Amino acid sequence: MTQSSPLAPSDPNEKLIYKRLEEKTGVHIDFTNFTSDSFTEKRNLAVANGDLPNAILDAGYSDHDLLNLGQDGTIIPLEDSAGVWLAAGS
């Protein structure tokens, strides 16, 4: 889940950076993208419903929000898993 300006491509995979990342890693990301004017509402609904994506980019959370989400287990640290992903991309 990510957000973008209404003027940006509606599919983040059309952005050069994501095209290059996919070419380099061989990993395709299936984005759910919302324009910045509706993103906060869509993000909050997904969290409230428990319908969470694997990742939320540019989430717009405050430090206080992140602390609360971490304490209640909604978000988890990825340090222990990062090595697996990095090894797979080598």
C-alpha positions as CSV (number, residue, x, y, z in Angstrom):
1,M,0.0,0.0,0.0
2,T,1.4,3.4,-0.9
3,Q,0.3,6.9,-1.8
4,S,1.2,9.3,-4.6
5,S,0.3,12.7,-6.0
6,P,-2.8,12.7,-8.2
7,L,-0.4,13.8,-11.0
8,A,1.9,10.7,-10.6
9,P,1.3,7.4,-12.4
10,S,-1.5,5.5,-10.7
11,D,0.5,2.4,-10.9
12,P,3.8,2.7,-9.0
13,N,5.3,0.0,-11.2
14,E,5.3,2.6,-14.0
15,K,7.9,4.6,-12.0
16,L,11.5,4.2,-13.2
17,I,12.8,3.4,-9.7
18,Y,10.4,0.4,-9.3
19,K,11.1,-0.8,-12.8
20,R,14.8,-0.8,-12.1
21,L,14.3,-2.5,-8.7
22,E,12.3,-5.3,-10.3
23,E,14.9,-5.7,-13.0
24,K,17.7,-5.9,-10.5
25,T,15.9,-8.2,-8.0
26,G,13.5,-10.2,-10.1
27,V,10.8,-9.3,-7.5
28,H,7.5,-7.9,-8.7
29,I,5.6,-5.8,-6.1
30,D,1.8,-5.8,-6.5
31,F,1.1,-2.2,-5.3
32,T,-2.2,-0.9,-4.0
33,N,-1.9,2.8,-4.6
34,F,-4.1,5.6,-3.4
35,T,-3.8,9.3,-4.1
36,S,-2.6,11.3,-1.2
37,D,-6.0,12.9,-0.6
38,S,-7.6,9.6,0.2
39,F,-4.6,7.6,1.5
40,T,-5.0,8.3,5.3
41,E,-8.6,7.1,5.3
42,K,-7.8,4.0,3.2
43,R,-4.8,3.2,5.4
44,N,-6.8,3.6,8.6
45,L,-9.6,1.4,7.3
46,A,-7.2,-1.4,6.3
47,V,-5.6,-1.3,9.8
48,A,-9.0,-1.2,11.6
49,N,-10.3,-4.1,9.5
50,G,-7.1,-6.1,9.9
51,D,-6.9,-6.2,6.1
52,L,-3.2,-5.3,6.1
53,P,-0.8,-5.4,3.2
54,N,2.7,-6.9,3.5
55,A,4.0,-3.3,3.6
56,I,2.9,0.3,3.7
57,L,5.2,2.7,2.0
58,D,5.2,6.4,2.9
59,A,2.6,5.6,5.6
60,G,2.5,9.1,7.1
61,Y,2.4,7.8,10.7
62,S,3.7,10.0,13.6
63,D,6.2,8.5,16.0
64,H,3.4,8.2,18.6
65,D,1.3,6.2,16.1
66,L,4.2,3.9,15.3
67,L,4.9,3.3,18.9
68,N,1.2,2.3,19.5
69,L,1.1,0.1,16.4
70,G,4.3,-1.6,17.5
71,Q,3.1,-2.1,21.1
72,D,-0.2,-3.7,20.0
73,G,1.5,-6.0,17.4
74,T,0.0,-4.4,14.3
75,I,3.5,-3.7,13.0
76,I,6.5,-5.9,13.7
77,P,10.3,-5.4,13.5
78,L,11.8,-6.9,10.4
79,E,15.4,-7.1,11.5
80,D,15.3,-10.9,12.1
81,S,13.8,-11.5,8.6
82,A,15.9,-9.0,6.6
83,G,18.8,-11.5,6.3
84,V,16.5,-14.0,4.6
85,W,15.3,-11.5,2.0
86,L,18.8,-10.1,1.4
87,A,20.2,-13.5,0.8
88,A,17.4,-14.4,-1.6
89,G,18.1,-11.2,-3.6
90,S,21.9,-12.0,-4.0
